[in-house]
């Protein structure tokens, strides 16, 4: 029996959902859960949901970003980050989750999908050290 990737499962769910709402949507989701359960795939539900969210975001021209900083960032700076990410990824909407990371010395780190944009002080010092030693 061939294995089906979480991406293929998510694409199938996305196609099945379509523009359904209410009871029709509930029926599709209920059948999806039953199918996953019957095939022993509930353990993959987190990965499937993550892929499904990516498909939905892609359809809505949206990206999700996690912004890590030592302290809470003010709304003005978050707006600037949002605008920069819109331009960089050519999207209409950016969903930002702001998280505190006490391990950072300063600056910020931004995570979008599998990409990390490291604007931390530690990274800058490391780059400077590397430049000076070469």
N, CA, C and O atoms as a GROMACS GRO file, in nm:
protein
  536
    1UNK      N    1   0.084  -0.119   0.000
    1UNK     CA    2   0.000   0.000   0.000
    1UNK      C    3   0.088   0.125   0.000
    1UNK      O    4   0.183   0.134   0.078
    2UNK      N    5   0.058   0.218  -0.083
    2UNK     CA    6   0.135   0.342  -0.094
    2UNK      C    7   0.101   0.434   0.022
    2UNK      O    8  -0.013   0.440   0.068
    3UNK      N    9   0.204   0.505   0.070
    3UNK     CA   10   0.179   0.602   0.174
    3UNK      C   11   0.145   0.736   0.113
    3UNK      O   12   0.195   0.772   0.006
    4UNK      N   13   0.060   0.808   0.180
    4UNK     CA   14   0.016   0.939   0.132
    4UNK      C   15   0.077   1.044   0.224
    4UNK      O   16   0.067   1.033   0.346
    5UNK      N   17   0.140   1.144   0.166
    5UNK     CA   18   0.204   1.248   0.246
    5UNK      C   19   0.100   1.337   0.313
    5UNK      O   20  -0.015   1.344   0.271
    6UNK      N   21   0.144   1.406   0.418
    6UNK     CA   22   0.055   1.500   0.487
    6UNK      C   23   0.014   1.613   0.393
    6UNK      O   24  -0.097   1.666   0.403
    7UNK      N   25   0.103   1.649   0.302
    7UNK     CA   26   0.070   1.754   0.204
    7UNK      C   27  -0.043   1.708   0.113
    7UNK      O   28  -0.136   1.785   0.087
    8UNK      N   29  -0.037   1.584   0.065
    8UNK     CA   30  -0.144   1.532  -0.021
    8UNK      C   31  -0.276   1.523   0.056
    8UNK      O   32  -0.382   1.552   0.002
    9UNK      N   33  -0.267   1.482   0.182
    9UNK     CA   34  -0.390   1.474   0.263
    9UNK      C   35  -0.450   1.613   0.281
    9UNK      O   36  -0.572   1.631   0.268
   10UNK      N   37  -0.366   1.710   0.310
   10UNK     CA   38  -0.414   1.847   0.329
   10UNK      C   39  -0.476   1.900   0.201
   10UNK      O   40  -0.579   1.967   0.205
   11UNK      N   41  -0.414   1.872   0.086
   11UNK     CA   42  -0.469   1.916  -0.042
   11UNK      C   43  -0.605   1.853  -0.068
   11UNK      O   44  -0.696   1.919  -0.120
   12UNK      N   45  -0.620   1.727  -0.032
   12UNK     CA   46  -0.748   1.659  -0.048
   12UNK      C   47  -0.857   1.720   0.040
   12UNK      O   48  -0.970   1.740  -0.005
   13UNK      N   49  -0.821   1.750   0.163
   13UNK     CA   50  -0.916   1.814   0.255
   13UNK      C   51  -0.954   1.952   0.204
   13UNK      O   52  -1.071   1.990   0.205
   14UNK      N   53  -0.853   2.026   0.159
   14UNK     CA   54  -0.876   2.161   0.108
   14UNK      C   55  -0.972   2.158  -0.011
   14UNK      O   56  -1.062   2.241  -0.021
   15UNK      N   57  -0.951   2.062  -0.101
   15UNK     CA   58  -1.039   2.048  -0.217
   15UNK      C   59  -1.180   2.008  -0.175
   15UNK      O   60  -1.278   2.057  -0.231
   16UNK      N   61  -1.190   1.920  -0.076
   16UNK     CA   62  -1.322   1.873  -0.030
   16UNK      C   63  -1.400   1.983   0.040
   16UNK      O   64  -1.522   1.990   0.031
   17UNK      N   65  -1.328   2.068   0.111
   17UNK     CA   66  -1.394   2.177   0.184
   17UNK      C   67  -1.453   2.277   0.086
   17UNK      O   68  -1.567   2.321   0.102
   18UNK      N   69  -1.373   2.314  -0.015
   18UNK     CA   70  -1.419   2.410  -0.115
   18UNK      C   71  -1.482   2.533  -0.051
   18UNK      O   72  -1.422   2.595   0.037
   19UNK      N   73  -1.601   2.568  -0.093
   19UNK     CA   74  -1.674   2.682  -0.037
   19UNK      C   75  -1.787   2.639   0.056
   19UNK      O   76  -1.883   2.713   0.078
   20UNK      N   77  -1.774   2.520   0.109
   20UNK     CA   78  -1.880   2.467   0.195
   20UNK      C   79  -1.889   2.543   0.327
   20UNK      O   80  -1.790   2.593   0.379
   21UNK      N   81  -2.011   2.550   0.378
   21UNK     CA   82  -2.037   2.619   0.505
   21UNK      C   83  -2.141   2.539   0.583
   21UNK      O   84  -2.208   2.452   0.528
   22UNK      N   85  -2.152   2.570   0.710
   22UNK     CA   86  -2.257   2.512   0.793
   22UNK      C   87  -2.254   2.362   0.801
   22UNK      O   88  -2.148   2.302   0.822
   23UNK      N   89  -2.371   2.300   0.784
   23UNK     CA   90  -2.385   2.155   0.797
   23UNK      C   91  -2.302   2.078   0.694
   23UNK      O   92  -2.248   1.972   0.723
   24UNK      N   93  -2.294   2.135   0.574
   24UNK     CA   94  -2.217   2.070   0.468
   24UNK      C   95  -2.068   2.063   0.506
   24UNK      O   96  -2.003   1.960   0.488
   25UNK      N   97  -2.015   2.173   0.559
   25UNK     CA   98  -1.876   2.177   0.604
   25UNK      C   99  -1.856   2.082   0.721
   25UNK      O  100  -1.757   2.009   0.726
   26UNK      N  101  -1.949   2.083   0.813
   26UNK     CA  102  -1.941   1.994   0.929
   26UNK      C  103  -1.936   1.848   0.886
   26UNK      O  104  -1.860   1.769   0.943
   27UNK      N  105  -2.015   1.810   0.787
   27UNK     CA  106  -2.017   1.673   0.736
   27UNK      C  107  -1.882   1.634   0.676
   27UNK      O  108  -1.832   1.524   0.700
   28UNK      N  109  -1.823   1.725   0.597
   28UNK     CA  110  -1.693   1.698   0.536
   28UNK      C  111  -1.587   1.680   0.644
   28UNK      O  112  -1.506   1.587   0.638
   29UNK      N  113  -1.586   1.768   0.743
   29UNK     CA  114  -1.487   1.760   0.849
   29UNK      C  115  -1.506   1.634   0.933
   29UNK      O  116  -1.408   1.570   0.973
   30UNK      N  117  -1.629   1.599   0.961
   30UNK     CA  118  -1.659   1.477   1.036
   30UNK      C  119  -1.611   1.354   0.961
   30UNK      O  120  -1.550   1.264   1.020
   31UNK      N  121  -1.637   1.348   0.831
   31UNK     CA  122  -1.591   1.237   0.748
   31UNK      C  123  -1.438   1.231   0.741
   31UNK      O  124  -1.379   1.123   0.736
   32UNK      N  125  -1.376   1.348   0.740
   32UNK     CA  126  -1.230   1.353   0.736
   32UNK      C  127  -1.171   1.292   0.863
   32UNK      O  128  -1.078   1.212   0.856
   33UNK      N  129  -1.225   1.330   0.976
   33UNK     CA  130  -1.176   1.278   1.104
   33UNK      C  131  -1.196   1.126   1.110
   33UNK      O  132  -1.108   1.053   1.155
   34UNK      N  133  -1.312   1.078   1.065
   34UNK     CA  134  -1.340   0.934   1.064
   34UNK      C  135  -1.240   0.862   0.974
   34UNK      O  136  -1.188   0.756   1.010
   35UNK      N  137  -1.214   0.917   0.857
   35UNK     CA  138  -1.122   0.855   0.762
   35UNK      C  139  -0.981   0.849   0.822
   35UNK      O  140  -0.913   0.746   0.812
   36UNK      N  141  -0.937   0.959   0.883
   36UNK     CA  142  -0.804   0.960   0.946
   36UNK      C  143  -0.797   0.856   1.058
   36UNK      O  144  -0.699   0.784   1.070
   37UNK      N  145  -0.901   0.850   1.137
   37UNK     CA  146  -0.907   0.755   1.248
   37UNK      C  147  -0.905   0.611   1.197
   37UNK      O  148  -0.829   0.528   1.248
   38UNK      N  149  -0.988   0.580   1.098
   38UNK     CA  150  -0.997   0.444   1.043
   38UNK      C  151  -0.866   0.397   0.981
   38UNK      O  152  -0.838   0.278   0.976
   39UNK      N  153  -0.786   0.492   0.935
   39UNK     CA  154  -0.659   0.458   0.871
   39UNK      C  155  -0.538   0.479   0.963
   39UNK      O  156  -0.423   0.474   0.919
   40UNK      N  157  -0.565   0.502   1.092
   40UNK     CA  158  -0.457   0.519   1.189
   40UNK      C  159  -0.370   0.641   1.165
   40UNK      O  160  -0.250   0.639   1.191
   41UNK      N  161  -0.432   0.747   1.116
   41UNK     CA  162  -0.356   0.867   1.080
   41UNK      C  163  -0.381   0.986   1.171
   41UNK      O  164  -0.335   1.096   1.142
   42UNK      N  165  -0.454   0.966   1.280
   42UNK     CA  166  -0.482   1.080   1.370
   42UNK      C  167  -0.353   1.137   1.429
   42UNK      O  168  -0.349   1.255   1.464
   43UNK      N  169  -0.251   1.056   1.441
   43UNK     CA  170  -0.124   1.105   1.495
   43UNK      C  171  -0.059   1.209   1.402
   43UNK      O  172   0.027   1.285   1.445
   44UNK      N  173  -0.101   1.211   1.277
   44UNK     CA  174  -0.048   1.307   1.180
   44UNK      C  175  -0.136   1.431   1.167
   44UNK      O  176  -0.112   1.516   1.080
   45UNK      N  177  -0.237   1.442   1.251
   45UNK     CA  178  -0.333   1.551   1.236
   45UNK      C  179  -0.270   1.690   1.251
   45UNK      O  180  -0.309   1.782   1.180
   46UNK      N  181  -0.173   1.706   1.342
   46UNK     CA  182  -0.108   1.837   1.357
   46UNK      C  183  -0.036   1.878   1.228
   46UNK      O  184  -0.047   1.992   1.184
   47UNK      N  185   0.037   1.784   1.170
   47UNK     CA  186   0.110   1.813   1.046
   47UNK      C  187   0.013   1.842   0.931
   47UNK      O  188   0.038   1.930   0.848
   48UNK      N  189  -0.097   1.767   0.928
   48UNK     CA  190  -0.197   1.788   0.822
   48UNK      C  191  -0.261   1.926   0.838
   48UNK      O  192  -0.278   1.998   0.740
   49UNK      N  193  -0.295   1.963   0.962
   49UNK     CA  194  -0.356   2.094   0.986
   49UNK      C  195  -0.260   2.207   0.952
   49UNK      O  196  -0.303   2.311   0.901
   50UNK      N  197  -0.132   2.188   0.979
   50UNK     CA  198  -0.032   2.289   0.944
   50UNK      C  199  -0.026   2.309   0.793
   50UNK      O  200  -0.024   2.422   0.745
   51UNK      N  201  -0.024   2.199   0.718
   51UNK     CA  202  -0.022   2.206   0.572
   51UNK      C  203  -0.153   2.268   0.519
   51UNK      O  204  -0.152   2.346   0.424
   52UNK      N  205  -0.264   2.231   0.582
   52UNK     CA  206  -0.393   2.287   0.542
   52UNK      C  207  -0.396   2.438   0.564
   52UNK      O  208  -0.445   2.512   0.479
   53UNK      N  209  -0.343   2.484   0.678
   53UNK     CA  210  -0.335   2.628   0.705
   53UNK      C  211  -0.250   2.697   0.600
   53UNK      O  212  -0.284   2.807   0.556
   54UNK      N  213  -0.140   2.634   0.559
   54UNK     CA  214  -0.055   2.691   0.454
   54UNK      C  215  -0.133   2.707   0.323
   54UNK      O  216  -0.120   2.809   0.255
   55UNK      N  217  -0.213   2.607   0.288
   55UNK     CA  218  -0.294   2.614   0.165
   55UNK      C  219  -0.398   2.726   0.173
   55UNK      O  220  -0.419   2.800   0.077
   56UNK      N  221  -0.462   2.736   0.288
   56UNK     CA  222  -0.562   2.842   0.308
   56UNK      C  223  -0.496   2.979   0.298
   56UNK      O  224  -0.546   3.068   0.231
   57UNK      N  225  -0.380   2.994   0.365
   57UNK     CA  226  -0.307   3.120   0.361
   57UNK      C  227  -0.267   3.156   0.218
   57UNK      O  228  -0.279   3.271   0.176
   58UNK      N  229  -0.219   3.056   0.145
   58UNK     CA  230  -0.179   3.080   0.007
   58UNK      C  231  -0.297   3.129  -0.077
   58UNK      O  232  -0.283   3.220  -0.159
   59UNK      N  233  -0.414   3.068  -0.055
   59UNK     CA  234  -0.534   3.109  -0.127
   59UNK      C  235  -0.579   3.250  -0.092
   59UNK      O  236  -0.641   3.319  -0.173
   60UNK      N  237  -0.546   3.291   0.031
   60UNK     CA  238  -0.586   3.425   0.076
   60UNK      C  239  -0.471   3.525   0.065
   60UNK      O  240  -0.482   3.638   0.114
   61UNK      N  241  -0.359   3.484  -0.001
   61UNK     CA  242  -0.242   3.570  -0.018
   61UNK      C  243  -0.192   3.626   0.115
   61UNK      O  244  -0.171   3.746   0.131
   62UNK      N  245  -0.175   3.533   0.210
   62UNK     CA  246  -0.137   3.567   0.347
   62UNK      C  247  -0.015   3.485   0.388
   62UNK      O  248   0.002   3.372   0.344
   63UNK      N  249   0.069   3.543   0.474
   63UNK     CA  250   0.175   3.466   0.539
   63UNK      C  251   0.162   3.485   0.689
   63UNK      O  252   0.103   3.583   0.736
   64UNK      N  253   0.217   3.392   0.763
   64UNK     CA  254   0.220   3.398   0.909
   64UNK      C  255   0.366   3.411   0.952
   64UNK      O  256   0.452   3.336   0.906
   65UNK      N  257   0.391   3.505   1.040
   65UNK     CA  258   0.527   3.530   1.087
   65UNK      C  259   0.530   3.528   1.238
   65UNK      O  260   0.439   3.579   1.304
   66UNK      N  261   0.635   3.471   1.293
   66UNK     CA  262   0.662   3.478   1.436
   66UNK      C  263   0.777   3.574   1.454
   66UNK      O  264   0.882   3.560   1.392
   67UNK      N  265   0.757   3.674   1.541
   67UNK     CA  266   0.861   3.773   1.566
   67UNK      C  267   0.905   3.756   1.712
   67UNK      O  268   0.826   3.774   1.805
   68UNK      N  269   1.033   3.722   1.728
   68UNK     CA  270   1.090   3.701   1.862
   68UNK      C  271   1.170   3.822   1.903
   68UNK      O  272   1.248   3.876   1.824
   69UNK      N  273   1.152   3.866   2.027
   69UNK     CA  274   1.229   3.978   2.080
   69UNK      C  275   1.241   3.961   2.232
   69UNK      O  276   1.167   3.884   2.293
   70UNK      N  277   1.336   4.033   2.292
   70UNK     CA  278   1.355   4.025   2.436
   70UNK      C  279   1.236   4.086   2.509
   70UNK      O  280   1.188   4.031   2.609
   71UNK      N  281   1.188   4.198   2.459
   71UNK     CA  282   1.076   4.269   2.521
   71UNK      C  283   0.959   4.278   2.422
   71UNK      O  284   0.974   4.252   2.303
   72UNK      N  285   0.845   4.314   2.474
   72UNK     CA  286   0.728   4.334   2.390
   72UNK      C  287   0.754   4.448   2.292
   72UNK      O  288   0.801   4.554   2.332
   73UNK      N  289   0.725   4.425   2.166
   73UNK     CA  290   0.746   4.528   2.064
   73UNK      C  291   0.625   4.619   2.055
   73UNK      O  292   0.511   4.573   2.068
   74UNK      N  293   0.650   4.748   2.032
   74UNK     CA  294   0.538   4.842   2.022
   74UNK      C  295   0.470   4.825   1.886
   74UNK      O  296   0.527   4.772   1.791
   75UNK      N  297   0.347   4.871   1.880
   75UNK     CA  298   0.264   4.852   1.761
   75UNK      C  299   0.324   4.919   1.637
   75UNK      O  300   0.307   4.869   1.525
   76UNK      N  301   0.394   5.030   1.655
   76UNK     CA  302   0.456   5.099   1.542
   76UNK      C  303   0.563   5.014   1.476
   76UNK      O  304   0.569   5.006   1.353
   77UNK      N  305   0.646   4.950   1.557
   77UNK     CA  306   0.751   4.864   1.503
   77UNK      C  307   0.690   4.740   1.437
   77UNK      O  308   0.737   4.696   1.332
   78UNK      N  309   0.586   4.683   1.498
   78UNK     CA  310   0.518   4.568   1.438
   78UNK      C  311   0.457   4.604   1.304
   78UNK      O  312   0.458   4.522   1.212
   79UNK      N  313   0.405   4.726   1.291
   79UNK     CA  314   0.349   4.773   1.163
   79UNK      C  315   0.459   4.781   1.056
   79UNK      O  316   0.437   4.743   0.941
   80UNK      N  317   0.577   4.831   1.097
   80UNK     CA  318   0.689   4.841   1.002
   80UNK      C  319   0.733   4.701   0.957
   80UNK      O  320   0.760   4.679   0.839
   81UNK      N  321   0.740   4.608   1.051
   81UNK     CA  322   0.778   4.471   1.019
   81UNK      C  323   0.675   4.412   0.922
   81UNK      O  324   0.711   4.347   0.824
   82UNK      N  325   0.548   4.437   0.949
   82UNK     CA  326   0.440   4.387   0.864
   82UNK      C  327   0.456   4.440   0.721
   82UNK      O  328   0.444   4.363   0.626
   83UNK      N  329   0.483   4.568   0.707
   83UNK     CA  330   0.499   4.629   0.574
   83UNK      C  331   0.619   4.570   0.500
   83UNK      O  332   0.611   4.542   0.380
   84UNK      N  333   0.730   4.552   0.572
   84UNK     CA  334   0.849   4.494   0.510
   84UNK      C  335   0.823   4.351   0.463
   84UNK      O  336   0.866   4.312   0.355
   85UNK      N  337   0.752   4.274   0.545
   85UNK     CA  338   0.722   4.135   0.508
   85UNK      C  339   0.625   4.128   0.390
   85UNK      O  340   0.637   4.040   0.306
   86UNK      N  341   0.530   4.221   0.384
   86UNK     CA  342   0.438   4.225   0.269
   86UNK      C  343   0.516   4.245   0.140
   86UNK      O  344   0.489   4.179   0.039
   87UNK      N  345   0.613   4.335   0.144
   87UNK     CA  346   0.693   4.362   0.024
   87UNK      C  347   0.785   4.244  -0.008
   87UNK      O  348   0.796   4.202  -0.124
   88UNK      N  349   0.850   4.191   0.093
   88UNK     CA  350   0.946   4.082   0.072
   88UNK      C  351   0.879   3.958   0.014
   88UNK      O  352   0.935   3.893  -0.075
   89UNK      N  353   0.761   3.924   0.063
   89UNK     CA  354   0.693   3.803   0.020
   89UNK      C  355   0.580   3.828  -0.080
   89UNK      O  356   0.513   3.734  -0.123
   90UNK      N  357   0.559   3.954  -0.116
   90UNK     CA  358   0.457   3.993  -0.213
   90UNK      C  359   0.319   3.935  -0.177
   90UNK      O  360   0.258   3.863  -0.256
   91UNK      N  361   0.273   3.969  -0.057
   91UNK     CA  362   0.144   3.922  -0.008
   91UNK      C  363   0.059   4.042   0.034
   91UNK      O  364   0.110   4.153   0.054
   92UNK      N  365  -0.071   4.017   0.048
   92UNK     CA  366  -0.163   4.123   0.089
   92UNK      C  367  -0.174   4.134   0.240
   92UNK      O  368  -0.200   4.242   0.294
   93UNK      N  369  -0.156   4.021   0.309
   93UNK     CA  370  -0.179   4.021   0.453
   93UNK      C  371  -0.069   3.943   0.525
   93UNK      O  372  -0.022   3.841   0.477
   94UNK      N  373  -0.029   3.994   0.642
   94UNK     CA  374   0.070   3.928   0.726
   94UNK      C  375   0.010   3.912   0.865
   94UNK      O  376  -0.033   4.009   0.928
   95UNK      N  377   0.007   3.788   0.911
   95UNK     CA  378  -0.040   3.758   1.047
   95UNK      C  379   0.085   3.745   1.133
   95UNK      O  380   0.164   3.653   1.114
   96UNK      N  381   0.103   3.837   1.228
   96UNK     CA  382   0.222   3.836   1.313
   96UNK      C  383   0.187   3.787   1.452
   96UNK      O  384   0.090   3.831   1.514
   97UNK      N  385   0.268   3.693   1.499
   97UNK     CA  386   0.262   3.650   1.638
   97UNK      C  387   0.390   3.701   1.703
   97UNK      O  388   0.500   3.663   1.664
   98UNK      N  389   0.376   3.788   1.802
   98UNK     CA  390   0.490   3.845   1.870
   98UNK      C  391   0.520   3.762   1.995
   98UNK      O  392   0.433   3.744   2.081
   99UNK      N  393   0.644   3.713   2.004
   99UNK     CA  394   0.683   3.627   2.115
   99UNK      C  395   0.807   3.682   2.184
   99UNK      O  396   0.897   3.736   2.119
  100UNK      N  397   0.812   3.668   2.315
  100UNK     CA  398   0.930   3.711   2.390
  100UNK      C  399   1.028   3.595   2.399
  100UNK      O  400   0.989   3.482   2.425
  101UNK      N  401   1.156   3.626   2.376
  101UNK     CA  402   1.263   3.527   2.384
  101UNK      C  403   1.374   3.587   2.469
  101UNK      O  404   1.452   3.669   2.421
  102UNK      N  405   1.382   3.545   2.594
  102UNK     CA  406   1.479   3.602   2.687
  102UNK      C  407   1.623   3.561   2.654
  102UNK      O  408   1.717   3.615   2.712
  103UNK      N  409   1.641   3.466   2.563
  103UNK     CA  410   1.776   3.423   2.524
  103UNK      C  411   1.842   3.524   2.429
  103UNK      O  412   1.964   3.527   2.415
  104UNK      N  413   1.759   3.607   2.365
  104UNK     CA  414   1.814   3.710   2.276
  104UNK      C  415   1.879   3.820   2.358
  104UNK      O  416   1.826   3.860   2.462
  105UNK      N  417   1.993   3.868   2.312
  105UNK     CA  418   2.058   3.981   2.380
  105UNK      C  419   1.991   4.112   2.340
  105UNK      O  420   1.992   4.209   2.417
  106UNK      N  421   1.936   4.116   2.224
  106UNK     CA  422   1.870   4.234   2.170
  106UNK      C  423   1.839   4.210   2.024
  106UNK      O  424   1.880   4.109   1.967
  107UNK      N  425   1.766   4.301   1.964
  107UNK     CA  426   1.727   4.284   1.826
  107UNK      C  427   1.607   4.191   1.815
  107UNK      O  428   1.536   4.167   1.913
  108UNK      N  429   1.584   4.139   1.695
  108UNK     CA  430   1.469   4.050   1.674
  108UNK      C  431   1.508   3.936   1.581
  108UNK      O  432   1.606   3.943   1.507
  109UNK      N  433   1.428   3.830   1.586
  109UNK     CA  434   1.434   3.721   1.489
  109UNK      C  435   1.294   3.705   1.434
  109UNK      O  436   1.196   3.710   1.509
  110UNK      N  437   1.284   3.685   1.303
  110UNK     CA  438   1.154   3.668   1.237
  110UNK      C  439   1.154   3.532   1.169
  110UNK      O  440   1.246   3.498   1.095
  111UNK      N  441   1.049   3.456   1.194
  111UNK     CA  442   1.036   3.323   1.133
  111UNK      C  443   0.913   3.322   1.044
  111UNK      O  444   0.801   3.349   1.088
  112UNK      N  445   0.935   3.291   0.916
  112UNK     CA  446   0.828   3.278   0.818
  112UNK      C  447   0.848   3.144   0.749
  112UNK      O  448   0.949   3.124   0.681
  113UNK      N  449   0.754   3.054   0.766
  113UNK     CA  450   0.767   2.917   0.715
  113UNK      C  451   0.897   2.859   0.770
  113UNK      O  452   0.916   2.854   0.891
  114UNK      N  453   0.987   2.817   0.682
  114UNK     CA  454   1.114   2.758   0.726
  114UNK      C  455   1.228   2.859   0.723
  114UNK      O  456   1.343   2.822   0.749
  115UNK      N  457   1.199   2.982   0.693
  115UNK     CA  458   1.302   3.085   0.683
  115UNK      C  459   1.312   3.163   0.814
  115UNK      O  460   1.210   3.198   0.874
  116UNK      N  461   1.434   3.191   0.857
  116UNK     CA  462   1.456   3.274   0.976
  116UNK      C  463   1.537   3.395   0.934
  116UNK      O  464   1.645   3.384   0.877
  117UNK      N  465   1.482   3.512   0.964
  117UNK     CA  466   1.551   3.638   0.938
  117UNK      C  467   1.606   3.682   1.073
  117UNK      O  468   1.532   3.726   1.161
  118UNK      N  469   1.738   3.669   1.088
  118UNK     CA  470   1.803   3.693   1.217
  118UNK      C  471   1.860   3.834   1.222
  118UNK      O  472   1.964   3.863   1.161
  119UNK      N  473   1.793   3.922   1.294
  119UNK     CA  474   1.837   4.060   1.311
  119UNK      C  475   1.877   4.085   1.456
  119UNK      O  476   1.864   4.196   1.507
  120UNK      N  477   1.925   3.979   1.521
  120UNK     CA  478   1.963   3.989   1.662
  120UNK      C  479   2.102   4.049   1.676
  120UNK      O  480   2.182   4.046   1.582
  121UNK      N  481   2.130   4.104   1.793
  121UNK     CA  482   2.262   4.161   1.820
  121UNK      C  483   2.368   4.051   1.816
  121UNK      O  484   2.478   4.072   1.767
  122UNK      N  485   2.333   3.934   1.868
  122UNK     CA  486   2.426   3.822   1.867
  122UNK      C  487   2.470   3.788   1.724
  122UNK      O  488   2.588   3.763   1.700
  123UNK      N  489   2.378   3.788   1.631
  123UNK     CA  490   2.409   3.759   1.491
  123UNK      C  491   2.498   3.868   1.432
  123UNK      O  492   2.593   3.839   1.360
  124UNK      N  493   2.468   3.994   1.464
  124UNK     CA  494   2.547   4.107   1.412
  124UNK      C  495   2.690   4.099   1.464
  124UNK      O  496   2.785   4.121   1.388
  125UNK      N  497   2.707   4.068   1.595
  125UNK     CA  498   2.841   4.056   1.654
  125UNK      C  499   2.916   3.940   1.590
  125UNK      O  500   3.036   3.951   1.562
  126UNK      N  501   2.846   3.829   1.567
  126UNK     CA  502   2.908   3.713   1.503
  126UNK      C  503   2.955   3.747   1.363
  126UNK      O  504   3.064   3.706   1.323
  127UNK      N  505   2.876   3.820   1.288
  127UNK     CA  506   2.913   3.860   1.152
  127UNK      C  507   3.034   3.955   1.155
  127UNK      O  508   3.124   3.943   1.072
  128UNK      N  509   3.034   4.048   1.250
  128UNK     CA  510   3.145   4.142   1.263
  128UNK      C  511   3.274   4.067   1.300
  128UNK      O  512   3.380   4.093   1.243
  129UNK      N  513   3.265   3.975   1.393
  129UNK     CA  514   3.381   3.895   1.435
  129UNK      C  515   3.437   3.818   1.316
  129UNK      O  516   3.558   3.816   1.293
  130UNK      N  517   3.349   3.755   1.240
  130UNK     CA  518   3.389   3.677   1.122
  130UNK      C  519   3.459   3.767   1.020
  130UNK      O  520   3.560   3.730   0.962
  131UNK      N  521   3.402   3.887   1.000
  131UNK     CA  522   3.459   3.982   0.905
  131UNK      C  523   3.598   4.029   0.950
  131UNK      O  524   3.690   4.039   0.868
  132UNK      N  525   3.613   4.056   1.078
  132UNK     CA  526   3.742   4.106   1.130
  132UNK      C  527   3.849   3.999   1.129
  132UNK      O  528   3.967   4.029   1.114
  133UNK      N  529   3.809   3.873   1.146
  133UNK     CA  530   3.908   3.765   1.150
  133UNK      C  531   3.951   3.719   1.011
  133UNK      O  532   4.051   3.647   0.997
  134UNK      N  533   3.879   3.760   0.908
  134UNK     CA  534   3.914   3.720   0.771
  134UNK      C  535   3.998   3.821   0.701
  134UNK      O  536   4.035   3.801   0.586
   0.00000   0.00000   0.00000
